[in-house]
Amino acid sequence: MAISLNNLRPAKGANRKNKRVGRGMGSGHGKTSTRGYKGQKSRSGTSIRPGFEGGQMPLHRRLPKRGFTNIFRKEYAVVNLETLALFAAGDQVNPEVLKSRGIVKNLKDGIKILGTGELKHALHVSAHKFSKSAAEKIQQAGGVIEVISR
């Protein structure tokens, strides 16, 4: 039998009836309504925040604080030369082209070209940063590098 919209069904055993609590002893979920006897979780209106360990010093406070986060850090999207080798000779390569072709997903603080791979033909590459090896390889192939300022 072919599957179509009018005969779609969930997998066998995928759907179960809701557990109805507090509906009498015969239901199996009567009296304490599956909450057990005493204690914080048996009471109504209780809420225990994430990480609470019953008054014990919680793990996130027991562990030492380490490190430092630089709020001024620049995060560049990186592109290797082996990726730029996919462009035809003489092409203009800039952030807009890289984004439109799906090579770079989001520009963040700019683009940095790294020197992994070889470049056989000349390209005009515009980016925010270049590694030394990438700049050398592009110029050796007869290409031009242009540093974009942010």
N, C-alpha and C positions, 0 to 999 in steps of 0.2 A: 504494500500500500504506500503510495507516494505521500510525502509530508506536504501539507499546504496549510494556509492560515486557519481554515475551518476545522482542522483536526489536530492542531497542536495541543500537546498535553505535557505537564511537567513529568520528569522522570519518576519511575515507581519508587515510592518511599521518600521523595523529596519534600512533599507537603505533609505536615503533621498537624493534628488538632492542638489548639492552645491549651496550656495547663490552666484549668480553672480552679483557683484556690479558694478556700473558705466556703465550700458548698456542701458541707456535711461529711460525716465520717465515712460514708459509703464510697465517696469519690476517691479516697486515698490521699486527698489533699485538704482534709478538714482540720479542725481544732487549731493547731499552731500555724496552719497554712504554709507548710514547708519551711518555716523560719526557725525551727528548733525551739528551745525553751527560753532561758533568759539571755541577757546580753544586749549589747548595743544594736546589733543587726536585727534583733527580734522586735525592737520598738518601732513604732511608726514615726515618720518624719526624720529618720536618720540619714545623714549623708557624711561619708568619710572621704576627705580630700585625697587625691592621688599622692602617693608617697608617704602617707601617714602610717606609722608603725606602732600604734597603740601607746604613744607617749614616749617610746624609746627614741633616742636621737636618730632622725632619719638618715638614710644613706647619703643623700645629697648634701647633708650638713656634716657628716662624719668624714667625708673625703676632703683632702686638702685642695685648696685653690691653686691652680698652676697656670702659668702662661700669661699672655698678653694679646689683646686683639687690637690691631692698628686700624682705627676707624677711617684713616685717610688712604688705606691700601687701594691700589689700582688693580683691577682684574681684567686682563686682556684676553680676548678670544685669540687663540693661536692657530696659525695656518702654516703647514710645512711646504717646502719647495716642491716636494713630490706631488702635492695637490695642485700647485700652480702649473706644473708641467702638463696638466690636462687642457690648459688654454692654448689657443692657436698663436703662432708667432705674430708679434706686433700688437697683440690685444692690450687693451687698457684694463688693468686689474685694480679695483678700488673697493672700499667697504660695501658700497651699494650693490656692485656686481656680485661680490661674494655672498651677500645676504640673499639676493634674488635667485642665485643658483642653488641655494640651500647648503653651501659649504660652511657658512657661519650661521648659527641659529639666532643668537642675539649679540649685539655689538658690545654690551657692557661698557667698559671704559675705553674701548678701542680695539684695534687689531695689531698683533705682533706677528711678523713673518720670521719663522725659524728655518735653519739651514739643513734639515733632514731631507735627503734625496738630491737628485741632480736636475739641472735645468739645461736643456739642449738649445733652446731658442730664446730670442730677445723678447722681453715683455716690458711694458711700462707699468710698474707696480707702485701704488699709493697705499701707504699704511701709516699707523701711528708710531710704530716702532719696528726696527729690524735688528736681528742678531748680527754680529760681525760676519759670521760665515755666510749667512743668507745674503747680506749686502754684497759680499765679495763674489759669490756664485752668480748672482743676477747680473752684476757688472761684467763679469768674465764672459757671460753668454751674450753680451752686447745690449743688455737691457738697461733701463733707467729706474732708479729708486727715487721716490718722492715721499718725504716725511710730512705727514699731516699733523698740524698742531690742534690740540683740543681746546 
